[in-house]
Amino acid sequence: MKIVAVLPEGLEEEGVLELNSLGAESINKSRGIVKFEADLACFYRLHFQARLPFRFLREVSQFTLKGKESLYDSIQNAFDWKNWLNPSKSFRVDVSGVSEQLRHTHFTALQVKNALVDLQRSIWGKRSNIDLISPDICIHLHLHYNNAILSLDSSSNSLHRRGYRSAMGIAPLKENIASGLLMLSNWDDSLSLVDPLCGSATFLIEAVSIARYKSPGLNRSFLFENWPDFDKKIFSEEMLRARHLFSPNKKLPRIVGFEVNSDIANQAIHNINQAGFDKDIEINIGHFSEVKFPQSPGIIVCNPPYGKRVGKSKDLQAMYKEFGAFLKNNASGWDLWLLNGNPTLSSFLGMKCSKRIPISNGGIDCRWLHYQIH
C-alpha cells in the first residue's frame, strides 16, 4: 500500500525515523508529510505504536483533471466503489489543495459526494448517508495543479488525541507535538524531567508514555476496520504486540510539573490519572520559583505563553526575565528546551541559545530552543 503520514511541520525527520523503526519502506519526506509503503501488518502496527502522525492516508488512485467537469467521471471511475462503498456505509469527503479550475475545497467536496451518491443510485437504487463526525468511510482528495490523488483516511479524528486529555488548559500543546519535541530533546528515562510551567501536563504524560512503551493507539477504533480488505487476524497480532511492549514496573526518574493556576493543576492531575500515570508524575501547585530541582542534572521542558493566545507580550517580558534568572541560579548543569513563538520574549531569558529548531504549533511559527544552563 502507498501511504501518506500527515505530520506536524518541523517533525518530518523524526517522523521518518519513527516510521522506519516500525517497518515502513520506500520512505520519502516533504513539508508536513512523509510518503512510504507498507503491508497490512506494518499499517496496523503504525496505528497502534506511532506517536507523531496526525493522520494516515492510503492512496487508492491518481488521475489528471481536464477541467472541473471531468472530476465527476474521474471520481466514479477511480476506484472499485462497488466493493468499498455499499449504501449501508456512511461517508465523508475531505479535500485539500486546489487545481486551476477547482479553487474552493467545499465545492470540490460536494462534486465528489455527488459523483459517489449518483453512482450508488445507479448500482443499488439507494445511497449512503453523509456523516461529518463519525463516518464509516472517510474519502480524501488532494489537488495540486491538475493532478488529483484519491485516498482513504484511516481514522475519522486526528490521531494526536490519545484519550486521556479530557481536561485542557487555555492553549494546550497537541500530544503528538509534545512527543516529537521530547524526541528532539534526546530525553530518555535515565534523566529527571521537570516542566516548571506544565499546564495540562502533556509533556510529562507523553514522556512517561514513551518511557513505559505505552502504545498511543491501543484504546481507539479505526476506519480501516470497515474496509473490505481488513484482516482481523493480523490486526489482533499487532494489537497483542503493542500491548506486550508496555513496561509498567520499569523504574523511572523523577518527573515533576509545577503549575501556578490551581484549576489548571487539577486538570493536569485529572489527565495524569486518566492516563494511568499517577504514580509516575508529581504535580505541584505553585510558582516556578518554588521548583526544587533533583540533585542529578536532567532536562527542563516547557511551553510558556508567548503572547499569541495567552498573555500580552509586554506583560510576559518580566516573567521571562524572572524565569531565566531563576534557572541560572537554581538549575546549573541542566538542559532547558523551551517552545517559543515570540523571539522578542525569549531574548528576555538572558541566556545563550545553542540550538533553534523550527516547529509549527497550531499554525504558529515556533522554535524549539535549547539552552545549556550554567
C-alpha positions in Angstrom: 0.0 0.0 0.0 1.1 3.6 -0.7 0.6 5.6 2.5 1.0 9.3 3.4 1.6 10.2 7.1 0.5 13.8 7.9 2.9 15.2 10.5 3.5 18.5 12.4 5.7 20.7 10.3 9.2 20.6 11.7 8.9 17.0 12.9 9.3 15.3 9.5 12.8 13.9 10.2 11.6 12.4 13.5 8.6 11.0 11.7 10.9 9.3 9.1 12.9 7.7 12.0 9.8 6.5 13.8 8.1 5.1 10.6 11.3 3.3 9.6 11.7 1.8 13.0 8.2 0.3 12.7 8.7 -1.2 9.3 7.7 1.4 6.7 9.6 1.2 3.4 10.4 3.5 0.4 10.2 6.5 2.7 10.2 10.0 1.2 9.5 13.2 3.2 8.4 16.7 2.3 6.9 19.5 4.2 4.3 18.2 6.7 4.1 14.7 5.2 6.0 11.5 4.8 5.2 9.1 2.0 6.0 5.4 2.3 4.9 1.9 1.5 3.6 -0.7 4.0 2.0 -4.1 4.1 -1.1 -4.7 6.3 0.9 -5.7 9.4 3.1 -2.6 9.2 0.0 -0.4 8.6 -1.8 -1.7 11.7 1.4 -1.5 13.7 1.8 2.1 12.9 -1.7 2.9 14.1 -1.0 1.3 17.4 2.5 2.5 18.0 3.4 5.7 16.0 3.3 8.8 18.2 3.9 11.6 15.7 1.3 11.5 12.8 -2.0 13.4 12.7 -3.3 11.0 10.0 -2.5 8.2 7.7 -3.9 8.4 4.2 -4.0 5.3 2.0 -3.7 6.2 -1.7 -6.1 4.3 -3.9 -5.9 6.3 -7.2 -4.3 9.1 -9.1 -5.7 10.9 -12.1 -5.4 14.1 -14.2 -8.2 16.7 -14.2 -9.1 18.1 -17.6 -11.5 20.6 -16.2 -14.0 20.8 -13.3 -16.5 18.8 -15.3 -14.1 15.9 -15.6 -13.9 15.5 -11.8 -17.4 13.7 -11.7 -16.4 11.0 -14.2 -12.9 10.7 -12.8 -14.1 10.0 -9.3 -16.7 7.4 -10.4 -14.0 5.5 -12.4 -11.1 6.0 -10.0 -11.8 3.1 -7.6 -13.7 -0.1 -7.0 -16.5 1.7 -5.2 -18.9 -1.2 -5.7 -16.9 -3.3 -3.2 -15.8 -0.4 -0.9 -18.8 1.9 -0.6 -22.0 0.0 -0.1 -25.0 2.3 0.7 -25.2 0.8 4.2 -22.0 2.7 5.0 -21.9 6.4 5.7 -19.1 8.5 4.3 -17.4 11.9 4.4 -15.4 13.7 1.8 -12.3 15.9 2.8 -10.5 17.9 0.2 -7.1 19.6 0.4 -5.3 21.7 -2.2 -6.7 23.4 -5.3 -6.4 22.9 -9.1 -6.5 25.6 -11.8 -10.3 25.3 -12.1 -11.3 23.9 -8.7 -10.3 26.5 -6.2 -12.8 26.0 -3.4 -12.5 22.9 -1.3 -16.1 22.9 -0.2 -17.4 23.0 -3.8 -14.9 20.2 -4.8 -16.1 18.0 -1.9 -19.7 18.5 -3.0 -18.8 17.4 -6.5 -17.1 14.3 -5.2 -20.1 13.5 -3.0 -22.5 13.9 -5.9 -20.5 11.6 -8.1 -20.4 8.9 -5.5 -24.1 9.0 -4.5 -25.2 9.1 -8.1 -23.0 6.0 -8.8 -24.6 4.3 -5.8 -28.1 5.0 -7.0 -27.2 3.6 -10.5 -25.9 0.4 -8.9 -28.2 -0.2 -5.9 -31.1 2.3 -6.3 -30.2 3.9 -3.0 -27.3 6.0 -1.5 -25.2 6.4 1.6 -25.8 8.9 4.4 -23.2 11.6 4.8 -21.7 11.7 8.3 -19.3 14.5 9.1 -18.5 13.3 12.6 -18.2 9.5 12.6 -18.4 8.2 9.1 -17.8 4.6 8.2 -15.5 5.7 5.3 -13.6 8.9 5.0 -12.6 9.8 1.5 -9.7 12.3 0.9 -9.0 14.1 -2.3 -5.8 16.2 -2.7 -5.5 18.5 -5.7 -2.2 20.0 -7.0 -2.4 21.9 -10.2 -4.3 19.4 -12.4 -3.2 16.3 -10.6 -5.5 14.5 -8.2 -4.7 11.9 -5.5 -7.6 10.0 -4.1 -7.0 8.4 -0.6 -8.9 6.8 2.2 -8.3 8.3 5.7 -7.7 5.5 8.3 -9.4 7.5 11.1 -12.3 10.0 11.4 -10.4 12.0 14.1 -6.9 13.2 14.4 -4.5 10.6 15.8 -2.9 13.1 18.1 -5.8 12.6 20.5 -4.8 9.9 23.0 -8.0 9.8 25.0 -6.5 10.9 28.4 -6.9 14.6 28.0 -10.5 15.5 28.7 -9.3 18.4 30.7 -7.2 21.0 28.9 -5.6 24.4 29.6 -6.2 27.5 27.5 -3.7 26.8 24.8 -2.8 23.1 25.0 0.1 21.5 23.2 -1.0 18.6 21.0 0.1 15.3 22.2 2.0 14.3 19.1 3.9 17.6 19.0 4.9 17.1 22.7 6.2 13.6 21.8 8.1 14.9 18.9 9.7 17.7 20.9 10.7 15.2 23.6 12.4 13.1 20.9 14.3 16.1 19.6 15.5 16.9 23.1 17.1 13.5 23.4 15.5 12.9 26.8 15.5 9.4 28.0 14.4 7.7 31.2 17.8 7.9 32.8 17.3 11.7 33.2 15.0 13.6 35.5 12.4 15.7 33.7 10.9 18.9 35.0 8.2 21.2 33.5 8.0 24.4 35.6 5.0 25.7 33.6 3.3 22.3 33.0 -0.3 23.4 32.1 -2.3 20.3 31.5 0.8 18.1 31.8 1.0 17.0 28.2 4.9 16.9 28.1 5.0 14.9 31.3 2.3 12.4 30.2 3.9 11.8 26.8 7.3 11.4 28.5 6.0 8.6 30.7 4.2 7.0 27.8 7.5 6.9 25.8 9.5 5.6 28.8 6.9 2.9 29.5 6.4 2.0 25.9 2.7 2.6 26.1 1.4 2.4 22.6 -0.8 5.5 22.0 -3.3 3.8 19.6 -4.5 0.9 21.7 -7.7 2.4 23.1 -9.3 3.6 19.9 -11.1 2.3 16.8 -10.0 2.9 13.2 -11.9 3.4 10.0 -9.9 0.7 8.3 -11.8 -1.8 10.4 -14.7 -1.1 7.9 -12.5 -1.7 4.8 -13.2 -4.9 2.8 -9.5 -6.0 3.0 -9.4 -5.7 6.8 -7.6 -8.7 8.2 -8.7 -9.3 11.8 -6.0 -11.9 12.4 -3.1 -9.6 11.5 -4.8 -6.7 13.4 -5.1 -8.8 16.6 -1.5 -9.9 16.3 -0.3 -6.3 16.0 -2.6 -5.3 18.9 -1.1 -8.0 21.1 2.4 -7.0 20.1 1.7 -3.4 21.1 0.2 -4.5 24.4 3.3 -6.6 25.3 5.6 -3.6 24.8 4.1 -1.9 27.9 6.5 -1.9 30.8 4.6 -0.9 34.0 7.2 -1.9 36.5 10.2 -0.1 35.0 11.9 2.3 37.4 11.6 5.9 36.2 13.5 9.1 37.2 11.7 12.0 38.9 9.1 13.5 36.6 7.8 16.8 38.0 5.5 19.5 37.0 4.6 22.9 38.5 1.5 25.0 37.7 0.6 28.2 39.4 -3.1 28.1 38.5 -4.8 25.6 40.8 -7.6 24.9 38.4 -5.2 24.0 35.6 -3.0 22.0 38.0 -6.1 20.0 38.9 -6.8 19.4 35.2 -3.2 18.1 34.9 -3.8 15.7 37.8 -7.0 14.5 36.2 -5.3 13.9 32.9 -2.4 12.0 34.6 -4.9 9.8 36.4 -6.8 9.2 33.1 -3.5 8.1 31.5 -2.8 5.8 34.4 0.4 7.5 35.4 -0.5 8.9 38.8 2.5 7.1 40.5 4.9 8.3 37.9 4.3 12.1 37.7 4.4 14.6 40.6 2.3 17.8 40.1 2.8 20.8 42.4 0.6 23.8 42.6 2.9 26.8 42.8 5.0 29.3 41.0 8.0 28.1 39.0 10.3 29.8 41.6 9.3 27.2 44.1 10.8 24.3 42.0 13.4 22.3 43.8 15.4 20.5 41.1 16.6 16.9 41.7 20.3 16.7 42.6 21.5 15.0 39.4 21.1 17.2 36.3 18.3 16.4 33.9 16.1 18.2 31.3 13.7 21.0 31.7 10.9 21.3 29.1 8.2 23.9 28.9 5.8 25.7 26.6 5.4 29.1 28.2 2.9 31.7 26.9 4.2 33.9 24.1 1.5 36.5 23.7 -0.4 34.9 20.8 -3.2 33.0 22.6 -2.3 33.6 26.2 -1.0 36.7 27.9 0.2 40.0 26.4 3.7 40.3 25.2 4.6 43.3 27.3 3.3 41.6 30.5 5.3 38.5 29.7 8.7 40.2 29.4 9.1 40.3 33.2 8.1 36.7 33.6 10.7 35.5 31.0 13.4 37.6 32.7 12.5 36.2 36.1 12.3 32.7 34.7 15.8 33.0 33.1 17.3 34.3 36.3 15.8 31.6 38.4 17.1 28.9 36.2 20.6 30.3 36.1 20.6 30.4 39.9 19.0 27.1 40.6 19.4 24.7 37.6 23.1 24.8 36.8 24.1 21.8 34.7 20.6 21.2 33.4 19.4 21.5 29.8 16.4 23.7 29.0 14.2 23.1 26.0 11.6 25.8 25.5 9.0 26.1 22.8 8.8 29.8 21.7 6.6 31.6 19.3 7.9 35.1 20.0 11.6 35.7 19.6 11.4 39.1 21.4 10.2 37.3 24.6 12.9 34.6 24.5 15.6 37.3 24.4 14.5 38.3 28.0 15.7 34.9 29.3 19.2 36.3 29.3 20.7 33.0 28.2 22.5 32.0 25.0 20.6 29.6 22.8 22.6 26.7 21.4 20.0 25.3 19.0 16.9 26.5 17.3 14.5 24.0 15.6 11.6 25.4 13.6 8.2 23.9 14.6 4.7 24.7 13.6 2.4 24.7 16.7 -1.3 25.2 15.8 -0.4 27.3 12.8 2.1 29.5 14.9 5.6 29.6 13.6 7.6 28.5 16.7 11.2 27.5 17.6 12.2 24.6 19.9 15.0 26.3 21.8 17.9 24.6 23.6 19.8 26.2 26.4 22.7 24.7 28.4 22.3 26.3 31.8 25.5 27.4 33.6 
